[in-house]
Every structure is written in structure tokens, then in C-alpha cells.
Amino acid sequence: MNHFKKIAEKLESRGLDAMLLSCEANRFYASGFHSAGTDGMALVTRKKNYYFTDSRYTEAAARAVQDAELREVGPGHGYTARLKEAIAEQSIEKMGYEDACMTVRDFETYRKALPCQLVPAADLLTELRRVKDREELAVMTAAQRIAERALEDILKEIRPGAAEKEIAARLQYLMLHYGAENMSFDPIVVSGPNGSLPHGVPSDRKIQSGEFVTMDFGCIYHGYCSDMTRTVAVGSVTEEMRTVYETVLAAQKAGIAAARAGVTGRDVDGAARKVIADAGYGDFFGHGFGHGVGVEIHEAPTASSAGDNPLPAGAVISAEPGIYLPGKLGVRIEDVIVLTEDGCENLTRAPKELLVL
């Protein structure tokens, strides 16, 4: 799976002859090949594509990269030299670059060395990556199923006396065991009063009976992320715990019901936020309803109070409202949904009714 053609089709309307991709995520989106950090570069032109990398990756790239010419970089023929070759071959005058992620140092190096104009065009990739195609949705769904299998197993291991770190480590092992390439992010596992920390770090704290455990986790499969959060109770729940949980669940359902192509992220966020505010917990829901998910765990578009633009069909966003009572407890429930013209499809299949272990 690669997206060279989609990128190339956008060049003429932008007045560009080529698009330079140095960002790891955009490089992968274009080529379908992953090389770490700055160890690679892709160049998309109107007629031909190039992929540059060093000897550590050339054999793997040769197997994986299609629809692009692979050229190795090394002493005497670094990235700048390879780019100059391609610029001459394709008569490139205007080259787009990723102004959102290229460093000032790199920009100045290329601006001075390359015989073409560099044009900021990071939004070209942002726009394309907002909308997932059928192949992308298939691998994201597969990544979601891996995470759900790990959840099913870990629920059998959550008990009083188990440490947050232990549960986090097991989640990672289980996702790898079921086929994940890596984690979407370091899992969040917080219990009891630690649950009020939306992005709390798993600690040595032992889970106790009569409290919540929140697990936020996901994995990477074929380069795409999954993301989900489930909050479960251990032993028993108080009326307050039940009320908070049911409020968050109702808010999530309201946001999902409002989610469809053409509405703004603010509209979706507002539908969920109103439920929490009406229940008296408005001051305890500080983050947005959701964010885009794809090659990166956080990408466009956003479903928050800052989301002014209409959401496109094919966008994949998280649906994750929460309530966090400082030093006491926290609840978050998260699914991942894909927007359609008529509503949305929930890619998450794991149950989310209140579960007491």
C-alpha cells in the first residue's frame, strides 16, 4: 500500500513540480515503507517518484517500496546530492516541503543548496491523510482487533494486588503476541485516585478492591494505529462511581450520534460535553472529545472545541470523553469511529457497559 499517486495528483493544483517528504510519518504514508527518524526521504514528482535511504535500509526498501526508484545515500552522495540529481532529471522548479516538521537548519541547508524554489506545503499531506481509503481502514480495523484481543485477556488478570505497571506490561506483550508491530503509544494504566490523571503514567501502585482501573492503549499494525480506552471496576462500585461511569458513557454515545461528515469537530465535541455539563461534571472534562487516528496516533482532524472545519467523510477519529475527579477517581471510555455521509461506523467492538471484575 502506498499513496504516491494521490500525492502526485495534487501537485498541479498547488503549482508544484514535486513534493519532498522528510517527515517519518509522511514518508511512510507515501511509500508504505518505514525507516526510523531521519533515515529516509521520498520525493514525489508529476512523472516519477524517488525514495532515498542509506545502506542499512536499502535491501528492505527494495522489497517494500513500489512505484518509486530507490537510490542509496552515503559518503559523497548524500541526500542533497541525490535531490540535485532528481531535480535536474525532472526539471523541478518548485518543490513543496513539510514546513510543519522540517527543522530550520535543514530548510536553510536545502534552500541554499538546491537549484529550485522551496514552497511550504505540509498541509497537502495533512489534507490527504485526513481521509482514509479502503486499504487503510482494513489495516486499522485489524489493529483494533489486536488491541481488543489483548483487552479480553487482560481482564482475566486484573485483580487486587496487581500493579499498574504489571497490567501495562502485559498489555504490550499481548498486543505483540497477537500480531502488533509496535505500540501506538506507551499504554496508560491508572487505578483509584490515579485515574484522575488523564495521561497518568503506570506506577507501582497496587490495584485495590472498590476502585476503577482505566486502560488507554493501542497498537500499530502495517503502519497504522489503533486506540481504545476502557475503565473497569474491581470488586464493587459506589453510587458515585456508577453515576460518573454512566455519564461518561452517555456522553460518548451522544458524541458518536452527532458524528458525521459535514459537521464540525466542535459540534461533535459539544454534543458530548453538554451531557457531562448537564450532569454537573462540566469542570472535570478538560480535553477534547477526540482526535484523528492513522499513521500517527494524533493527527488531523480534531473533534474538540477548537475544531472549526467540517469533518470529511472517511476521517477516522477517537471518541473519548472522560470525567476526572482530582485525587479521587477518573473514567474515560474510548472507541474509534470512521465518518460517513450518513453518520459514522464504529470500528471498536469491545463491550463498554460498566464491568465489575
C-alpha positions as CSV (number, residue, x, y, z in Angstrom):
1,M,0.0,0.0,0.0
2,N,1.4,3.4,-1.0
3,H,0.0,6.8,-1.8
4,F,2.5,8.2,-4.4
5,K,-0.2,8.6,-7.0
6,K,-2.6,10.5,-4.7
7,I,0.2,13.0,-3.8
8,A,1.3,13.4,-7.4
9,E,-2.3,14.2,-8.4
10,K,-2.3,17.2,-6.0
11,L,0.9,18.8,-7.3
12,E,-0.5,20.6,-10.4
13,S,-3.3,22.3,-8.4
14,R,-0.7,23.6,-5.9
15,G,1.6,24.8,-8.6
16,L,4.2,22.4,-7.6
17,D,6.5,20.2,-9.6
18,A,7.4,18.0,-6.7
19,M,6.8,17.3,-3.0
20,L,9.7,16.5,-0.7
21,L,8.9,14.2,2.2
22,S,11.3,14.0,5.1
23,C,8.9,13.5,8.0
24,E,8.8,9.9,9.1
25,A,5.0,9.6,9.0
26,N,4.6,11.2,5.6
27,R,7.4,9.2,4.2
28,F,5.6,6.0,5.3
29,Y,2.2,7.3,4.0
30,A,3.7,7.9,0.6
31,S,5.8,4.7,0.2
32,G,4.4,2.2,2.6
33,F,8.0,1.6,3.9
34,H,9.1,2.5,7.4
35,S,12.6,3.7,8.2
36,A,13.3,5.3,11.6
37,G,13.6,9.0,12.2
38,T,15.5,10.9,9.5
39,D,16.8,7.7,7.9
40,G,15.0,8.2,4.6
41,M,13.4,10.7,2.2
42,A,10.8,10.5,-0.5
43,L,10.4,12.7,-3.5
44,V,7.1,12.7,-5.4
45,T,7.1,14.4,-8.8
46,R,4.4,14.7,-11.5
47,K,6.0,11.9,-13.5
48,K,8.3,9.9,-11.3
49,N,8.9,9.1,-7.6
50,Y,12.1,8.5,-5.7
51,Y,13.0,7.0,-2.3
52,F,16.4,7.8,-0.8
53,T,17.9,5.9,2.2
54,D,21.2,4.5,3.4
55,S,22.7,1.1,3.2
56,R,21.0,-0.1,6.4
57,Y,17.7,0.1,4.7
58,T,18.3,-0.4,1.0
59,E,17.6,-4.1,0.9
60,A,14.4,-3.8,2.9
61,A,13.3,-0.8,0.9
62,A,13.9,-2.6,-2.3
63,R,11.5,-5.3,-1.2
64,A,8.8,-2.9,0.1
65,V,8.8,0.2,-2.0
66,Q,6.9,0.1,-5.2
67,D,6.3,2.8,-7.8
68,A,9.4,4.6,-6.9
69,E,13.1,4.5,-7.9
70,L,15.3,3.6,-4.9
71,R,18.6,5.4,-4.6
72,E,21.1,4.8,-1.9
73,V,22.8,7.7,0.0
74,G,26.2,7.6,1.5
75,P,29.6,9.3,1.6
76,G,29.9,11.6,-1.4
77,H,26.3,11.2,-2.4
78,G,24.2,12.3,0.5
79,Y,20.5,13.5,0.4
80,T,21.4,16.9,-1.1
81,A,23.3,15.3,-3.9
82,R,20.6,12.8,-4.6
83,L,18.0,15.6,-4.6
84,K,20.0,17.6,-7.1
85,E,20.1,14.6,-9.4
86,A,16.3,14.2,-9.3
87,I,15.7,18.0,-9.7
88,A,17.8,18.0,-12.9
89,E,16.2,14.9,-14.3
90,Q,12.6,16.1,-13.7
91,S,13.3,19.8,-14.4
92,I,11.9,20.7,-11.0
93,E,11.4,24.5,-10.4
94,K,9.0,24.5,-7.4
95,M,9.3,21.9,-4.7
96,G,6.9,21.6,-1.8
97,Y,8.4,20.8,1.6
98,E,6.9,20.0,5.1
99,D,7.1,23.3,6.8
100,A,5.3,21.8,9.8
101,C,8.1,19.4,10.7
102,M,11.3,20.3,8.8
103,T,13.9,21.9,11.0
104,V,15.1,25.4,10.3
105,R,18.7,24.0,9.9
106,D,17.6,21.5,7.3
107,F,15.5,24.1,5.5
108,E,18.4,26.5,5.3
109,T,20.7,23.8,4.0
110,Y,18.3,22.8,1.2
111,R,17.3,26.4,0.4
112,K,21.0,27.3,-0.2
113,A,22.0,24.0,-2.0
114,L,19.1,23.1,-4.2
115,P,18.5,24.7,-7.6
116,C,14.8,25.2,-7.1
117,Q,12.3,27.1,-5.1
118,L,11.1,25.5,-1.8
119,V,7.4,26.1,-1.1
120,P,5.7,25.4,2.2
121,A,3.2,22.6,1.6
122,A,2.8,20.5,4.7
123,D,-1.0,20.9,4.5
124,L,-1.0,18.9,1.3
125,L,-0.2,15.8,3.2
126,T,-2.4,16.8,6.1
127,E,-5.4,17.1,3.8
128,L,-4.8,13.7,2.2
129,R,-4.2,11.9,5.4
130,R,-7.4,13.2,6.9
131,V,-9.4,10.8,4.6
132,K,-8.7,7.1,4.9
133,D,-9.2,4.8,1.9
134,R,-10.4,1.2,2.0
135,E,-7.0,-0.3,2.5
136,E,-6.2,2.0,5.3
137,L,-9.5,1.2,7.1
138,A,-8.8,-2.5,6.7
139,V,-5.5,-2.4,8.5
140,M,-6.8,0.0,11.1
141,T,-9.6,-2.4,11.8
142,A,-7.1,-5.2,12.1
143,A,-5.1,-3.2,14.6
144,Q,-8.2,-2.6,16.6
145,R,-9.0,-6.3,16.7
146,I,-5.5,-7.0,18.1
147,A,-6.0,-4.5,20.9
148,E,-9.4,-6.0,21.7
149,R,-7.9,-9.5,22.0
150,A,-5.4,-8.1,24.4
151,L,-8.2,-6.5,26.4
152,E,-10.1,-9.7,26.6
153,D,-7.1,-11.5,28.0
154,I,-6.0,-8.7,30.5
155,L,-9.5,-8.6,32.0
156,K,-8.8,-12.0,33.4
157,E,-5.6,-10.7,35.1
158,I,-6.9,-7.5,36.8
159,R,-7.3,-8.2,40.5
160,P,-6.5,-6.6,43.8
161,G,-2.7,-6.6,44.4
162,A,-1.8,-6.3,40.7
163,A,0.4,-3.3,39.9
164,E,-0.4,-0.7,37.3
165,K,3.0,-1.4,35.7
166,E,2.3,-5.1,35.6
167,I,-1.0,-4.6,33.7
168,A,0.7,-2.1,31.3
169,A,3.5,-4.6,30.6
170,R,1.1,-7.4,30.0
171,L,-1.0,-5.3,27.5
172,Q,2.1,-4.6,25.5
173,Y,3.1,-8.3,25.5
174,L,-0.3,-9.4,24.5
175,M,-0.6,-7.0,21.6
176,L,2.7,-8.1,20.3
177,H,1.8,-11.7,20.8
178,Y,-1.4,-11.2,18.7
179,G,0.5,-9.6,15.8
180,A,1.2,-6.0,16.5
181,E,4.3,-4.4,15.1
182,N,4.6,-1.9,18.0
183,M,2.6,0.2,20.4
184,S,0.7,3.2,19.2
185,F,1.9,4.9,22.4
186,D,3.0,3.9,25.9
187,P,-0.1,2.3,27.5
188,I,-1.8,4.3,30.2
189,V,-2.9,2.2,33.2
190,V,-4.1,4.1,36.2
191,S,-6.2,3.0,39.2
192,G,-8.2,4.5,42.0
193,P,-7.1,8.1,42.7
194,N,-4.5,7.9,39.9
195,G,-7.5,7.7,37.5
196,S,-8.0,11.4,37.7
197,L,-4.8,11.8,35.7
198,P,-5.9,11.6,32.0
199,H,-2.4,10.8,30.8
200,G,-1.1,9.2,34.0
201,V,2.0,7.0,33.9
202,P,1.6,3.4,35.2
203,S,3.2,3.2,38.6
204,D,4.0,0.5,41.2
205,R,0.6,1.3,42.9
206,K,-1.4,-1.9,43.6
207,I,-4.9,-2.1,42.4
208,Q,-7.5,-2.3,45.3
209,S,-11.0,-3.6,45.6
210,G,-13.7,-1.0,45.2
211,E,-12.0,1.2,42.6
212,F,-11.7,1.9,38.9
213,V,-8.9,0.9,36.6
214,T,-8.6,2.9,33.4
215,M,-6.6,1.4,30.5
216,D,-5.8,3.5,27.4
217,F,-3.8,1.6,24.8
218,G,-3.4,0.7,21.1
219,C,-1.0,-0.9,18.7
220,I,0.5,-0.5,15.3
221,Y,-0.3,-2.9,12.5
222,H,1.0,-2.5,9.0
223,G,2.0,1.0,10.0
224,Y,-1.4,2.2,11.2
225,C,-2.6,2.8,14.8
226,S,-5.4,1.6,16.9
227,D,-6.6,3.4,20.1
228,M,-9.0,2.5,22.8
229,T,-9.8,3.1,26.4
230,R,-11.8,1.0,28.8
231,T,-12.5,1.7,32.5
232,V,-13.5,-1.3,34.7
233,A,-14.3,-1.6,38.3
234,V,-12.7,-4.1,40.7
235,G,-14.8,-5.8,43.4
236,S,-17.7,-3.3,43.7
237,V,-18.8,0.2,42.8
238,T,-20.3,3.1,44.8
239,E,-23.2,5.1,43.6
240,E,-20.9,7.9,42.7
241,M,-18.7,5.6,40.7
242,R,-21.7,4.3,38.8
243,T,-23.1,7.8,38.2
244,V,-19.8,9.0,36.8
245,Y,-19.4,6.0,34.6
246,E,-22.9,6.2,33.2
247,T,-22.5,9.9,32.5
248,V,-19.3,9.3,30.5
249,L,-20.9,6.5,28.5
250,A,-24.0,8.7,27.7
251,A,-21.7,11.5,26.7
252,Q,-19.7,9.2,24.4
253,K,-22.9,7.9,22.8
254,A,-24.1,11.4,22.2
255,G,-20.9,12.5,20.5
256,I,-20.9,9.4,18.3
257,A,-24.6,10.1,17.4
258,A,-23.6,13.6,16.3
259,A,-20.6,12.5,14.3
260,R,-21.0,12.6,10.5
261,A,-19.3,14.1,7.5
262,G,-20.0,17.8,7.1
263,V,-20.4,18.7,10.8
264,T,-17.6,20.4,12.7
265,G,-15.4,18.9,15.3
266,R,-16.8,21.5,17.7
267,D,-20.3,20.2,17.0
268,V,-19.4,16.6,17.9
269,D,-17.4,17.7,21.0
270,G,-20.3,19.9,22.1
271,A,-22.8,17.1,21.9
272,A,-20.8,15.0,24.4
273,R,-19.7,18.0,26.5
274,K,-23.4,19.0,27.1
275,V,-24.2,15.6,28.6
276,I,-21.3,15.9,31.1
277,A,-22.1,19.6,31.9
278,D,-25.8,18.8,32.5
279,A,-24.8,16.1,34.9
280,G,-22.8,18.7,36.9
281,Y,-19.4,17.5,35.9
282,G,-18.5,20.1,33.3
283,D,-15.5,21.3,35.2
284,F,-14.0,17.9,35.2
285,F,-13.8,17.2,31.4
286,G,-10.9,19.2,30.2
287,H,-9.7,17.6,26.9
288,G,-11.4,17.3,23.6
289,F,-13.9,14.6,22.5
290,G,-11.5,13.1,20.0
291,H,-8.6,13.3,17.6
292,G,-7.7,11.9,14.2
293,V,-6.0,8.5,14.2
294,G,-4.0,6.9,11.4
295,V,-0.3,6.6,10.6
296,E,0.2,8.7,13.8
297,I,-1.8,8.3,17.0
298,H,-2.7,12.0,16.9
299,E,-3.3,13.5,13.5
300,A,-6.0,15.6,11.7
301,P,-8.8,16.2,12.0
302,T,-9.8,17.1,15.6
303,A,-13.1,16.7,17.3
304,S,-12.7,19.4,20.0
305,S,-13.9,22.9,20.9
306,A,-11.2,24.1,18.5
307,G,-12.5,22.1,15.6
308,D,-13.9,24.8,13.3
309,N,-13.7,22.9,10.0
310,P,-16.3,20.5,8.6
311,L,-15.2,16.9,9.1
312,P,-14.7,14.9,5.9
313,A,-16.2,11.5,5.0
314,G,-13.5,8.9,5.6
315,A,-12.0,10.6,8.6
316,V,-11.1,8.3,11.5
317,I,-11.4,9.9,14.9
318,S,-11.4,8.8,18.5
319,A,-14.4,9.1,20.7
320,E,-13.1,9.5,24.2
321,P,-14.9,11.8,26.7
322,G,-13.9,11.5,30.4
323,I,-14.6,12.8,33.9
324,Y,-11.7,13.2,36.3
325,L,-12.3,14.0,39.9
326,P,-8.9,15.1,41.3
327,G,-7.3,12.7,43.8
328,K,-10.4,10.6,43.8
329,L,-11.2,8.7,40.5
330,G,-11.5,9.0,36.8
331,V,-13.4,7.4,34.0
332,R,-12.7,7.5,30.2
333,I,-14.3,5.4,27.5
334,E,-12.8,5.4,24.0
335,D,-13.8,4.0,20.7
336,V,-12.5,4.8,17.2
337,I,-15.1,5.8,14.5
338,V,-15.0,6.4,10.8
339,L,-17.2,9.2,9.5
340,T,-19.7,8.7,6.6
341,E,-22.1,10.9,4.8
342,D,-25.0,9.5,6.9
343,G,-23.3,9.2,10.3
344,C,-20.4,7.0,11.4
345,E,-19.2,3.4,11.7
346,N,-17.7,2.3,15.0
347,L,-14.5,0.3,14.4
348,T,-14.4,-0.8,18.0
349,R,-16.3,-3.9,19.0
350,A,-15.3,-4.3,22.7
351,P,-18.2,-4.0,25.1
352,K,-18.3,-0.8,27.1
353,E,-21.2,-1.3,29.6
354,L,-19.9,-1.0,33.2
355,L,-18.0,-4.1,34.1
356,V,-17.2,-5.1,37.7
357,L,-14.5,-7.7,37.9
